[in-house]
Amino acid sequence: MRIRHTRTGTRTSGRARALALTAVVALVTSTLAGITAAAATTTAASRVAAAAYAPVPAQVYAPYFETYLTSSIPEIAAQSGVRYLTLAFIQAPAKGSCTPAWNGDAKQPLSAGHYLSQIAALRAMGGDVIPSFGGYSADSGGTEIADSCTSVTKIAAAYELLVSKYHVTRLDMDVESKSLNNSAGINRRDEAIAMAQAWAKARGVTLQVDFTMPVEPNGLQRNAMAVLKNAIADGVQVGVVNIMTFDYYQTHEGRVDMPAAAMSAALNLHNQLSGLYPSGTAAQLWRMEGMTLLPGVDDRGKIETTYLHGMAEVMAFASHQHMSLLSIWAIQRDNGGCPGAADRNTCSGIKQGSWAFSHLLEPFTASGAARR
């Protein structure tokens, strides 16, 4: 800033110098006040923006909601009593695409705000959503966005779009099938997650990212462990490791004791996490665990069938260990409309009342809230 001095001959008068000094002081004071006010406004705006992002409970029952069906999010919530839903899935419309879309449907890009009104209705009921990327079809077909898109910044932008447009604080990465072995996609995903988490933190938002992966009763297999190791190496703050405790493909003789297999998988995962996070306490590692179960008959038929009494055993175990997440695949199949059928999208294959599994598991959210 230049100050123009009034001169008399070759010397400036004392009165002129005094006036000039007064003007400088007034200008600096005004400028500082403006800067302070702008900073205060920015801070206030950041606080308001951060307040708009309500975190999902630290312990929650959040069943998967199949977005490719015609179900309504608020209607399912009202009928079942469930308030937190994991929305499955977000995928790229085609291989090579970097455009995130619900169900990989080019007519439902995230940018268009599909589901915003339904999510708003769910939030008005006291609930929220956890959007999920991937899923078996995308992971098998190359349309999981990190497998499809080769630009880390564009993948990160997809995650950031969800946070900014949908005001979510938690994402789920469903990594299975071919995605478990796609090293390039794994690394791109992790780098993009780390970028998105840093981006969110700069805006006063804590972005939790969970990993959902297949498991066997003896724990995660080598490729799933490699996914977690890569995430840690790339600076990802891993929220929950959510194991899918069904469709076990190791050799089993006869019927599988599903609750025993699920609890065995969780115990073995705990040991594996202790190796990945050697400074973590037992309590911290249990809080990093989640389980997704399949009510009724899974892909393998009657040899792998989960009944209500078995689900109750697993819930008691998860509550005792203070695990963070219980889920089912999926809430639209929580009814007994197709006795004897294997792994249907809209029914469990066993005799049961509508929403029986969800009614059983919903208190898992309340019990977690009571302890916080």
C-alpha positions as CSV (number, residue, x, y, z in Angstrom):
1,M,0.0,0.0,0.0
2,R,1.5,3.3,-1.0
3,I,1.0,6.5,1.0
4,R,1.1,9.7,-0.9
5,H,2.8,12.5,1.1
6,T,1.9,16.2,0.9
7,R,5.2,18.2,0.5
8,T,6.0,21.8,1.1
9,G,9.1,22.5,-0.8
10,T,11.5,19.7,0.2
11,R,10.1,19.1,3.7
12,T,6.7,17.7,4.9
13,S,4.9,19.8,7.5
14,G,4.3,18.3,11.0
15,R,0.5,18.8,10.6
16,A,0.6,16.9,7.3
17,R,2.6,14.1,8.8
18,A,0.2,13.8,11.7
19,L,-2.8,13.7,9.3
20,A,-1.1,11.1,7.1
21,L,-0.3,8.9,10.2
22,T,-3.8,9.2,11.4
23,A,-5.1,8.1,8.0
24,V,-2.7,5.1,7.9
25,V,-3.8,4.0,11.4
26,A,-7.5,4.3,10.4
27,L,-6.9,2.3,7.2
28,V,-5.0,-0.5,8.9
29,T,-7.5,-0.7,11.7
30,S,-10.4,-0.9,9.1
31,T,-8.5,-3.5,7.1
32,L,-7.8,-5.7,10.1
33,A,-11.4,-5.4,11.2
34,G,-12.5,-6.6,7.8
35,I,-10.1,-9.5,7.9
36,T,-11.3,-10.5,11.3
37,A,-14.9,-10.3,10.3
38,A,-14.3,-12.3,7.2
39,A,-12.5,-15.0,9.2
40,A,-15.3,-15.1,11.8
41,T,-17.9,-15.5,9.0
42,T,-15.9,-18.3,7.4
43,T,-15.5,-20.1,10.7
44,A,-19.2,-19.7,11.4
45,A,-20.1,-21.0,7.9
46,S,-17.7,-24.0,8.4
47,R,-19.4,-24.8,11.7
48,V,-22.8,-24.6,10.2
49,A,-21.7,-26.8,7.3
50,A,-20.1,-29.4,9.6
51,A,-23.2,-29.4,11.8
52,A,-25.3,-30.5,8.8
53,Y,-23.4,-33.8,8.7
54,A,-24.8,-36.0,11.5
55,P,-22.7,-39.2,12.1
56,V,-24.2,-42.6,12.0
57,P,-24.2,-44.2,15.5
58,A,-20.9,-45.8,16.5
59,Q,-22.8,-49.0,17.1
60,V,-25.5,-49.6,14.5
61,Y,-27.7,-52.1,12.8
62,A,-27.7,-51.0,9.2
63,P,-29.1,-53.7,6.8
64,Y,-28.4,-53.5,3.1
65,F,-31.1,-51.9,1.0
66,E,-31.2,-53.2,-2.6
67,T,-31.5,-50.0,-4.6
68,Y,-32.1,-51.9,-7.9
69,L,-35.5,-52.9,-6.6
70,T,-38.5,-50.6,-6.7
71,S,-38.7,-50.3,-2.9
72,S,-39.0,-46.9,-1.2
73,I,-36.4,-46.1,1.5
74,P,-38.8,-44.3,3.8
75,E,-41.6,-46.9,3.3
76,I,-39.3,-49.8,4.1
77,A,-38.1,-47.9,7.2
78,A,-41.6,-47.1,8.3
79,Q,-42.7,-50.7,7.8
80,S,-39.7,-52.4,9.4
81,G,-38.8,-49.9,12.1
82,V,-35.2,-49.8,10.8
83,R,-33.7,-46.3,10.7
84,Y,-30.2,-46.9,9.3
85,L,-29.8,-48.4,5.8
86,T,-26.7,-49.3,3.7
87,L,-27.6,-48.4,0.2
88,A,-26.4,-51.0,-2.4
89,F,-24.8,-50.2,-4.8
90,I,-23.0,-47.4,-6.6
91,Q,-21.2,-48.5,-9.7
92,A,-19.9,-47.2,-13.0
93,P,-22.3,-47.6,-16.0
94,A,-19.6,-49.3,-18.1
95,K,-16.0,-50.4,-18.0
96,G,-13.7,-47.4,-18.3
97,S,-16.3,-45.0,-17.0
98,C,-15.5,-42.6,-14.1
99,T,-19.1,-41.6,-13.6
100,P,-20.6,-42.9,-10.3
101,A,-24.3,-44.0,-10.7
102,W,-26.8,-45.8,-8.6
103,N,-26.9,-49.5,-9.8
104,G,-24.6,-48.5,-12.6
105,D,-27.6,-46.9,-14.3
106,A,-26.5,-44.1,-16.6
107,K,-29.9,-42.5,-16.0
108,Q,-29.2,-42.3,-12.2
109,P,-25.8,-40.5,-11.8
110,L,-25.0,-39.3,-8.3
111,S,-24.8,-35.7,-9.7
112,A,-28.6,-35.9,-10.5
113,G,-29.4,-36.4,-6.8
114,H,-31.4,-39.6,-7.1
115,Y,-32.7,-40.7,-3.7
116,L,-32.1,-37.3,-2.1
117,S,-35.8,-36.8,-1.3
118,Q,-36.1,-40.3,0.1
119,I,-33.0,-39.9,2.2
120,A,-34.4,-36.6,3.6
121,A,-37.6,-38.4,4.6
122,L,-35.5,-41.1,6.4
123,R,-33.6,-38.4,8.2
124,A,-36.8,-36.8,9.3
125,M,-37.6,-40.1,10.9
126,G,-34.3,-40.0,12.8
127,G,-32.3,-42.2,10.5
128,D,-29.6,-42.0,7.9
129,V,-27.8,-44.0,5.1
130,I,-24.4,-45.5,4.4
131,P,-23.9,-45.6,0.6
132,S,-22.0,-48.6,-0.7
133,F,-19.7,-48.9,-3.7
134,G,-19.2,-52.1,-5.6
135,G,-21.1,-55.3,-5.0
136,Y,-20.7,-58.7,-6.6
137,S,-21.9,-57.8,-10.1
138,A,-19.7,-54.7,-10.4
139,D,-16.7,-56.4,-8.8
140,S,-17.1,-59.3,-11.2
141,G,-17.8,-57.2,-14.3
142,G,-15.2,-54.5,-13.9
143,T,-17.6,-51.7,-13.2
144,E,-16.6,-51.1,-9.6
145,I,-15.5,-47.5,-9.9
146,A,-11.9,-48.0,-8.8
147,D,-11.5,-50.9,-11.2
148,S,-13.2,-49.0,-14.0
149,C,-11.7,-45.5,-13.7
150,T,-8.0,-45.0,-14.0
151,S,-8.0,-41.5,-12.5
152,V,-7.5,-41.4,-8.8
153,T,-8.6,-37.8,-8.6
154,K,-11.9,-38.7,-10.4
155,I,-12.5,-41.6,-8.1
156,A,-11.9,-39.3,-5.1
157,A,-14.3,-36.8,-6.7
158,A,-17.0,-39.5,-6.7
159,Y,-16.6,-40.0,-2.9
160,E,-16.5,-36.3,-2.3
161,L,-19.6,-35.8,-4.4
162,L,-21.5,-38.2,-2.1
163,V,-20.3,-36.3,1.0
164,S,-21.1,-32.8,-0.3
165,K,-24.4,-33.6,-2.2
166,Y,-25.9,-36.2,0.1
167,H,-24.3,-35.0,3.4
168,V,-23.2,-38.5,4.4
169,T,-20.3,-39.2,6.8
170,R,-19.8,-42.9,6.1
171,L,-19.1,-44.9,3.0
172,D,-19.0,-48.7,2.5
173,M,-16.5,-50.3,0.0
174,D,-17.8,-53.8,-1.0
175,V,-14.7,-55.6,-2.3
176,E,-15.2,-59.1,-3.5
177,S,-14.8,-61.4,-6.5
178,K,-12.3,-60.1,-9.1
179,S,-11.9,-56.8,-7.2
180,L,-10.1,-58.7,-4.4
181,N,-7.3,-59.5,-6.9
182,N,-7.2,-56.3,-9.0
183,S,-4.1,-54.7,-7.5
184,A,-4.3,-51.6,-9.7
185,G,-7.9,-51.0,-8.7
186,I,-7.1,-51.7,-5.0
187,N,-4.4,-49.1,-5.0
188,R,-6.4,-46.5,-6.8
189,R,-9.3,-47.0,-4.4
190,D,-7.1,-46.5,-1.4
191,E,-5.4,-43.5,-2.7
192,A,-8.7,-41.9,-3.6
193,I,-10.2,-42.7,-0.2
194,A,-7.2,-41.1,1.5
195,M,-7.7,-38.0,-0.6
196,A,-11.4,-37.9,0.1
197,Q,-10.8,-38.3,3.9
198,A,-8.3,-35.4,3.8
199,W,-10.7,-33.3,1.7
200,A,-13.5,-33.9,4.2
201,K,-11.3,-33.2,7.2
202,A,-10.4,-29.8,5.8
203,R,-14.1,-29.0,5.8
204,G,-14.7,-30.1,9.3
205,V,-16.2,-33.5,8.4
206,T,-15.0,-36.8,9.6
207,L,-15.5,-39.3,6.8
208,Q,-15.6,-43.0,7.9
209,V,-14.9,-45.6,5.3
210,D,-15.7,-49.3,5.9
211,F,-14.5,-52.3,4.0
212,T,-17.0,-55.2,3.4
213,M,-15.3,-58.5,2.3
214,P,-16.0,-62.2,2.1
215,V,-14.7,-64.4,4.9
216,E,-14.3,-68.0,6.0
217,P,-14.7,-69.3,9.5
218,N,-10.9,-69.2,9.8
219,G,-10.9,-65.5,9.0
220,L,-10.0,-63.3,6.0
221,Q,-8.2,-65.0,3.1
222,R,-4.9,-63.7,1.8
223,N,-6.3,-61.5,-0.9
224,A,-8.7,-59.7,1.5
225,M,-5.8,-59.2,4.0
226,A,-3.8,-57.6,1.2
227,V,-6.7,-55.2,0.6
228,L,-6.4,-54.0,4.2
229,K,-2.6,-53.9,4.2
230,N,-2.7,-51.7,1.1
231,A,-5.3,-49.4,2.6
232,I,-3.1,-48.9,5.7
233,A,0.0,-48.3,3.6
234,D,-1.9,-45.6,1.6
235,G,-3.0,-43.7,4.7
236,V,-6.6,-44.8,4.7
237,Q,-8.3,-44.4,8.1
238,V,-10.2,-47.7,8.1
239,G,-13.5,-47.5,10.0
240,V,-15.0,-51.0,10.2
241,V,-14.0,-54.3,8.6
242,N,-17.4,-55.8,7.8
243,I,-17.2,-59.6,7.1
244,M,-19.9,-61.3,5.1
245,T,-20.6,-64.4,7.2
246,F,-22.4,-66.5,4.6
247,D,-21.7,-68.3,1.3
248,Y,-18.7,-70.1,2.7
249,Y,-16.9,-71.9,-0.2
250,Q,-14.3,-73.9,1.7
251,T,-15.1,-77.6,2.0
252,H,-17.7,-78.3,4.6
253,E,-19.3,-81.6,5.5
254,G,-23.0,-81.5,5.9
255,R,-24.9,-78.5,7.2
256,V,-22.9,-75.5,8.4
257,D,-23.5,-74.3,11.9
258,M,-24.0,-70.7,10.8
259,P,-23.8,-68.9,14.1
260,A,-20.8,-70.8,15.2
261,A,-19.1,-70.1,11.8
262,A,-19.9,-66.4,12.0
263,M,-18.5,-66.1,15.6
264,S,-15.4,-68.1,14.6
265,A,-14.8,-65.7,11.6
266,A,-15.1,-62.7,13.9
267,L,-12.7,-64.1,16.4
268,N,-10.1,-64.9,13.7
269,L,-10.6,-61.5,12.2
270,H,-9.8,-60.0,15.6
271,N,-6.5,-61.9,15.7
272,Q,-5.7,-60.7,12.1
273,L,-6.5,-57.1,13.0
274,S,-4.1,-57.3,16.0
275,G,-1.4,-58.0,13.5
276,L,-2.3,-55.1,11.3
277,Y,-2.8,-52.7,14.2
278,P,-0.2,-53.9,16.8
279,S,-0.8,-50.8,19.0
280,G,-4.6,-51.3,19.1
281,T,-6.2,-52.5,22.3
282,A,-8.6,-55.4,22.2
283,A,-11.5,-53.1,22.7
284,Q,-10.4,-50.8,19.8
285,L,-10.0,-53.8,17.5
286,W,-13.5,-55.2,18.4
287,R,-14.9,-51.8,17.6
288,M,-13.4,-52.1,14.1
289,E,-15.4,-55.2,13.4
290,G,-18.8,-55.7,11.8
291,M,-20.8,-58.6,10.4
292,T,-23.3,-59.0,7.6
293,L,-25.4,-62.1,7.8
294,L,-27.9,-63.5,5.3
295,P,-31.3,-64.3,6.8
296,G,-32.6,-67.7,5.7
297,V,-31.1,-69.7,2.8
298,D,-28.0,-68.4,1.0
299,D,-26.5,-69.4,-2.4
300,R,-25.4,-72.8,-1.1
301,G,-28.9,-73.9,-0.3
302,K,-30.1,-75.6,2.8
303,I,-26.6,-76.5,4.1
304,E,-26.2,-72.8,4.9
305,T,-29.3,-71.5,6.4
306,T,-29.5,-68.9,9.2
307,Y,-32.6,-69.0,11.4
308,L,-33.8,-66.4,14.0
309,H,-32.4,-68.3,16.9
310,G,-29.0,-68.4,15.3
311,M,-29.2,-64.7,14.5
312,A,-29.9,-64.1,18.2
313,E,-26.8,-66.0,19.2
314,V,-24.6,-63.8,16.9
315,M,-26.2,-60.6,18.1
316,A,-25.5,-61.5,21.7
317,F,-21.9,-62.2,20.8
318,A,-21.5,-58.9,18.9
319,S,-23.1,-57.0,21.7
320,H,-20.8,-58.6,24.3
321,Q,-17.7,-57.8,22.2
322,H,-19.0,-54.3,21.5
323,M,-18.6,-54.7,17.7
324,S,-19.7,-51.6,15.7
325,L,-21.9,-53.0,13.0
326,L,-24.5,-55.6,12.3
327,S,-26.1,-55.9,9.0
328,I,-28.1,-58.3,6.8
329,W,-28.2,-59.0,3.1
330,A,-30.7,-57.6,2.6
331,I,-33.7,-55.9,4.2
332,Q,-36.1,-56.6,1.3
333,R,-35.7,-60.4,1.9
334,D,-36.6,-60.1,5.6
335,N,-39.9,-62.0,5.1
336,G,-41.1,-65.6,4.6
337,G,-42.6,-65.3,1.2
338,C,-40.7,-68.2,-0.5
339,P,-40.2,-71.1,1.8
340,G,-37.5,-73.5,0.5
341,A,-36.1,-71.1,-2.1
342,A,-32.3,-70.2,-2.1
343,D,-31.0,-66.7,-1.9
344,R,-33.8,-64.6,-3.4
345,N,-33.7,-60.8,-3.5
346,T,-37.2,-60.4,-1.9
347,C,-37.6,-63.3,0.6
348,S,-35.6,-65.4,3.0
349,G,-36.6,-69.0,2.0
350,I,-37.7,-69.9,5.5
351,K,-40.9,-69.5,7.4
352,Q,-40.8,-66.2,9.4
353,G,-42.8,-63.1,10.1
354,S,-42.2,-60.0,8.1
355,W,-39.2,-58.0,9.4
356,A,-38.6,-60.7,12.1
357,F,-34.8,-60.5,11.7
358,S,-34.8,-56.7,11.7
359,H,-37.0,-56.6,14.8
360,L,-34.5,-58.8,16.5
361,L,-31.4,-56.8,15.4
362,E,-32.7,-53.3,15.7
363,P,-32.0,-53.0,19.5
364,F,-28.3,-53.5,18.7
365,T,-28.4,-49.8,17.6
366,A,-30.1,-48.7,20.8
367,S,-27.8,-50.7,23.1
368,G,-24.8,-49.0,21.5
369,A,-26.4,-45.5,22.0
370,A,-27.0,-46.3,25.7
371,R,-23.3,-47.0,26.3
372,R,-22.0,-43.8,24.6
